[in-house]
Amino acid sequence: MRPLLSLLCLACFLPAAFAANPGGRFDVRDFGAAGDGTALDTAAVNRAIDAAAAAGGGIVEFPAGEYLCHSIRLRSRVTLHLGPGATIIAADPPARPGEPGYDEPEPNASVQFQDFGHSHWRNSLIWGIGLEDVAITGPGRIYGRGLSRGNGRIARPVGDPPPPADAAGEPPDVLLADGPFDYAPRPDLVPGPFNYPNARDTLPAGVGNKAIALRDCRNVTLRDFSVLHGGHFAILATGVDNLTIDHLVIDTNRDGMDIDACSNVRISNCAVNSPWDDAICLKSSHGLGVARVCENVAIVNCFVSGFDEGTLLDGTRRTTWRTRGGPHGRIKLGTEAGGGFRNIAISNCLFEHCRGLALEQVDGGVMEDITVSNLAMRDVLNAPIFIRLGARLRAPGAAKPGTARRILIDNVVAHGISADHGVLIAGLPGHPVEDVVLSNLQFHFLGGGTEAQAAREVPELEKAYPEPYLFGKLPAWGIFARHTRNLQVRGVELRTLSADARPAVHLEDAADVRFNDVVLRNEGGAAHWRMRAVTNGRARDTTGLADGPLPDVTPRTAR
């Protein structure tokens, strides 16, 4: 009898829900959650999480229902499981300062080098800091209905069209004009040299701007759920080690997922639609107060797009919204990059109605050992491949450009590429992009470029934000490569769908270049070359070039 009596006594001291669920499963309804989409369930959900943590770990279950919440606080060794038909809905922020809402953003002494969203984590629908062995699983949904997207109290609802074009007919850069902001201005903010902190994107206590935010965590799994309307970030992971993101569908109004200064990351089988910002974005900001490289990251079997928000999840995939530079929705390394990128593999991914692949190092860090393979792209709205080494240097102590080297891109097909940009590779004088191999590419460009565009001189823009459209319409329709060393292009076919008056390829300040088995087809036009300050170059089986050394330098002033 003694063992039985001991067990009964032990049960008296355990949380009631755990005693009723010896398997370590904690139903949020047992802790008072209504799940009716009207009552605020924040306290009940956090009670369930605390009970699971107190028991040494467990699964907090959300059965079918709509759970209206402000900040949900994750705990170590706890899994949130969103069952079939379960939706966690981000509640509206308070209408006036001082009323209860999302958790207050934590203090951060390192806010001068990245925006408010990258610098805070607690002001989120679901957040965790300093945790280990944490998971969120589906098949339910997270709906960020009450979240800000970073520039106001609350974002426009799903399906709202963007603001109208300006007087010149230009669409907006980003979807601005979030909901009414009834808060006092922040005269206490003193922006640093990069204009951060900035009153425009600084949110007060009570306002939430991320669906999921994680900082300094280990062994995290996010799997099998969907996110709609996720705010500034549907997922922000900063300084997280051993992160698995698998089989998510994200359809959102700004960034899909930002993986910032993380290591040992696997992103697989995800579909991310993000017309107003990047879909899958690796970063290495200074939000943690240290320069930490983002490394050992694999992105595989993913689909990214820039359809109208909500139309990936509902299956209509509409393309009515427009913005300068085209909808985002891409895979990108950067922009925040002070810590650098190393050992990155991107494979078997699909792009549709969005910008192309962007690899950017502009903040003085490294970008090296990058491999990209097996991509398919359709309706590409700017450069299908953009590799940029710049000198924005938005990082503490950054005094000179970093490095971009050992980048292999293989087996990529792209159709319907914008006439504005071909492949764009741009280093800086004295700081070349190095050791790039482009192989087995088949790109079909819209064409239609003019002689005036062919005559353009492209500015260096060394300190500018790295974005293809800022360079303007390029003077080459296929490849524009400037300030490079050891560029190899082999097994590549570039075509236009209509005649283009620009050269197919523009090379400038390029050393040790190799073109092998390159086919250029300009529908109804010539497939010619422009070369300036090209040294030690060779070609073989390449349209428009004789086998052997490339021609001598063409002076910069020549046409």
Secondary structure, DSSP 8 states (H G I E B T S, - for coil): -HHHHHHHHHHHHS-HHHHH-TTTEEEGGGGT---EEEEE-HHHHHHHHHHHHHTT-EEEEE-SEEEEES-EE--TTEEEEE-TTEEEEE----SSTTSS-B------S--SSS-HHHH--SSSSEEEES-EEEEEE-SSEEE-TT---SSSSS---TT-------TTS---SS----S---S---TT----TT--S-TTT---TB---EEEEEES-EEEEEES-EEES-BTEEEEEES-EEEEEES-EEE-SSEEEEEES-EEEEEES-EEE-TTS-SEEEE--STTSS---EEEEEEES-EEE--STTTTTTS--------TT-----EEE-SS-SS-EEEEEEEEEEEEEE--EEEEE-SS-EEEEEEEEEEEEEEE-S-SEEEEE-----STT--S--EEEEEEEEEEEEEEE-SS-SEEEE-BTTB-EEEEEEEEEEEEE-----HHHHT------TTS---GGGG-S-S-SSEEEEEEEEEEEEEEEEEESS---S-SEEEEEEES-EEEEEEEE-TTS---EEEEEEES-EEEEETTB-SEE------TT--
